Amino acid sequence: MKWIESQTETTGEPVKLFVQDVGQGKPAVFISDWPLSHEMWEYQFNVLPKHGIRCIGYDRRGFGKSDKPWESYDYNTLAADLKAVLDGLDLHDVTLVGFSMGGGEVVRYLAKYGSERVSKAVLISSVVPYMLQTDDNPDGLPKEVFDGFVENVESDRPKFLAGFAKDFYGNSLLNNAVSDEILNWHSILALQGSGRATTQCIRSFSATDFRNEVSMIDVPVLIIHGDSDKIVPIKISSDITSDLLPGAEYIVYEGAPHGLFVTQKERLNENLIQFINQEVVTISNPYADITT
């Protein structure tokens, strides 16, 4: 366990980020979903280090054990926090693994800071490229949906988060995809965040447009999404991202909900191990030295 200090560019306020660093081998930095902490990756951190992967997770500012400032939950600041982790641990040849909201940090980091320290990226159940319904994004979700999230969080956060968890994992009257204990665990992790951070991050992941930044990614990308995701519908997110990144590997989990890091943990672990451990082959341009 480590603490990394990040600097808030707009206010100069220092923020301490809690970091978990497990195993040895190829480094992979895991960026968690809203409104959880790095502990959501328990079923990955218990397995991947056995396969030569160093698993590094940190709590997003405002959540888990990290500091909980009042302001600065925009993606520029969150990407700067990710940079502070990579720089603070002096990581190289890193695979960035972003889940849902965390996919935005991956894309913004690569667009803003480049891939000097990064060799690969994974986007799982990601909000990328753009969640909000607008004139030029008509298939997005209406702003009223996210306004309702904020209103419910501010009215009764524990109740909202408990109900949200059921949709997150695909639980219903006819389908208990996960146990009540998993739902309780999810709520415990979510409630470690501050109420302010919870609402501010809703605004960030719903209204940030990454469409122009996705095409700037210059490392191999693995995209994973469940086609029964009720939180981040696949057709407004990863289907579009895969079109913007035609060279990416795209795996659709049939029947999987949003929280597939639990419901499909064995398959996800296999996909991550294979992708992280495979060698990156760079093919030089055979015509680079030809003059005409």
C-alpha positions, 0 to 999 in steps of 0.5 A, spaced: 500 500 500 502 506 498 500 514 497 501 518 491 500 525 491 497 529 486 496 536 484 490 540 482 492 544 477 486 549 478 487 550 485 494 548 487 491 543 492 495 537 493 491 530 493 493 524 496 491 518 492 491 511 495 494 506 491 494 498 492 500 495 488 500 487 488 505 482 484 511 482 480 511 482 472 508 486 467 505 492 470 497 494 469 494 500 472 486 499 473 482 505 473 475 503 477 468 505 476 464 510 479 462 510 484 467 504 487 474 504 489 480 500 487 477 494 491 472 492 485 478 489 482 478 484 487 477 478 483 482 480 478 488 482 483 487 475 486 488 472 479 493 476 475 499 476 479 499 469 478 500 470 471 506 475 471 502 481 472 503 486 477 496 489 478 496 496 481 489 500 483 488 506 486 482 510 489 479 515 484 479 522 488 473 523 492 472 515 493 475 509 497 481 511 502 483 517 497 482 524 499 476 527 498 476 535 495 470 539 494 472 541 487 476 538 481 472 532 478 473 533 471 477 529 466 483 533 466 484 533 473 482 525 473 487 524 468 493 528 471 491 524 477 493 517 473 499 521 471 501 522 478 500 515 479 504 512 473 510 518 474 510 516 482 511 509 481 516 510 475 512 505 471 513 503 464 510 499 458 504 499 462 497 496 460 492 501 462 485 498 464 479 502 465 472 500 467 466 504 465 468 511 467 475 509 468 475 508 460 475 516 460 481 517 464 485 512 459 483 516 453 484 523 456 491 521 459 493 518 452 490 524 448 493 529 453 500 526 455 501 520 450 504 513 450 511 514 453 509 510 459 504 506 456 504 500 451 496 497 451 490 499 453 483 496 455 476 499 455 471 495 459 464 497 459 466 504 458 463 510 457 467 512 452 466 515 447 460 520 449 454 518 453 450 524 453 444 525 448 445 531 443 443 534 436 450 530 434 449 524 438 442 523 438 442 515 440 445 518 447 442 518 454 437 524 455 440 529 460 434 528 464 437 521 466 443 524 469 439 529 472 435 524 476 441 520 478 444 527 481 437 528 485 436 521 487 444 521 490 442 528 494 436 525 496 438 518 499 444 516 497 444 509 500 437 507 497 439 510 490 446 506 490 443 499 493 438 500 487 443 502 482 447 495 484 441 491 482 441 494 475 449 494 475 450 486 475 443 484 472 439 482 478 432 482 477 426 478 480 427 472 475 435 473 475 439 473 481 446 474 477 450 475 484 448 474 491 445 479 496 452 479 499 455 482 493 450 487 492 452 489 499 459 489 498 458 494 492 454 498 496 459 498 502 465 500 497 460 506 493 458 509 500 466 510 502 466 515 496 463 522 498 456 525 496 459 531 493 464 526 489 459 522 487 454 527 484 460 531 480 463 525 477 456 523 474 456 530 471 463 528 468 462 521 465 455 523 462 457 530 459 464 529 457 465 528 449 471 523 447 470 522 440 475 526 437 480 523 442 479 516 441 482 516 434 488 519 438 490 513 441 496 510 438 497 503 442 493 496 441 487 497 445 482 491 447 475 493 448 470 488 452 463 490 453 456 486 455 451 486 450 446 486 456 449 492 459 443 497 462 448 502 465 452 503 459 448 501 453 453 497 448 450 501 442 452 508 444 459 506 447 463 500 445 460 499 438 462 506 436 468 506 440 470 500 436 468 503 429 473 509 431 478 504 433 478 499 427 484 496 429 482 494 436 480 487 438 473 488 440 470 482 445 462 482 446 460 478 452 453 475 450 448 476 455 453 480 460 451 486 464 455 492 466 458 489 472 462 483 468 468 484 472 464 479 477 459 476 473 464 474 468 470 474 472 473 468 469 472 470 462 475 477 463 481 474 467 483 470 461 482 475 456 486 480 460 492 475 462 492 474 454 492 481 452 497 484 457 502 478 456 502 478 449 508 481 445 507 487 442 509 487 434 511 493 431 511 493 423 516 498 420 514 501 414 517 497 408 517 504 404 520 509 409 527 509 406 525 509 399 526 515 395 522 517 388 
